[in-house]
Amino acid sequence: MNKFCFFILVFLIPSLAIVKAQEGRSGNLVQFSGVVVSADSLKPLPFTHIIIKKTHRGTISDFFGFFSFVAEKGDIVEFSSIGYKKSSYKIPDTLSGNRYSLIQMMQTDTILLTETVIYPWPTPDQFKQAFLQTHPPEDDYDRALRNLSLAEMKERAAEMPSNGSMNFRNQIDLTTSRLYYAGQLPPNNLLNPLAWSQFIKAWKNGDFKRKDLKDQEYYYNDPLE
């Protein structure tokens, strides 16, 4: 009989204490709900971490900043979101009901990150080799020289005597140009510097003189003779 009473005292009293503690704790539980918004624009902050301090219990707000979970009266709830300062809120321990709502505003924060330099070369030797083999881009001077060389080549080609293949090529180019500008006005070479250069050179060379006058000899009759 004494052993039976001993077992009752050992197992029954702790069980009653646990049940009593759970009943007292259930009386402190509240459904903690609310919305997390930005303080400057009042826009909802999605995916904000909401954790009860010194515990691993909490939740994450949804896309609209809404959250809801079970907490206890007197718990300190911490709110954290990237780009905003951490904030905390203590659930009042004098609540009479089992539901509590909150609109939590978060202040923006500026995060200064340390400088990170990313190199595409794993070793300094590879960087040196890539640097020595790098071809600098062309500048305006190089492009101007290339354009002048092209103009000089065109000018020299125009001065060269034509043969059968070149005449055929020129005729094909003229036919292609005529077909290309069919039904519209052809381009005007009045402002073409190459055309003006060729015209002035031909003028100096006397290409525009009449052949019958070029070889004609002039005689003057002096009446005094």
PECORSUL-V814970 format. One record per pair of residues at least 24 apart in sequence whose C-alpha atoms are under 6 Angstrom apart, sorted by sequence separation. I is the first residue (numbers start at 1). J is the second residue. D is the distance in Angstrom with one decimal. If there is no record, write none. Layout:
I/J/D  I/J/D
//
This chain:
52/76/5.9  53/77/5.8  84/108/4.2  85/109/5.4  52/77/4.4  83/108/6.0  84/109/4.6  51/77/5.7  83/109/5.3  51/78/5.3  50/78/5.7  36/65/5.0  50/79/4.8  35/65/5.2  49/79/5.8  35/66/4.4  49/80/5.3  34/66/5.8  48/80/6.0  34/67/5.6  48/81/5.1  33/67/5.5  33/68/4.1  32/68/5.6  32/69/5.5  31/69/5.9  32/70/5.8  31/70/4.7  30/70/5.8  30/71/5.5  29/71/5.6  30/72/5.8  29/72/4.4  28/72/5.3  28/73/5.4  39/105/5.0  34/101/5.0  38/105/5.4  39/106/5.4  30/98/4.3  31/99/4.6  32/100/5.1  33/101/4.8  34/102/4.5  35/103/5.0  36/104/4.8  37/105/5.0  38/106/5.0  39/107/5.5  30/99/5.1  32/101/6.0  34/103/5.4  36/105/6.0
//
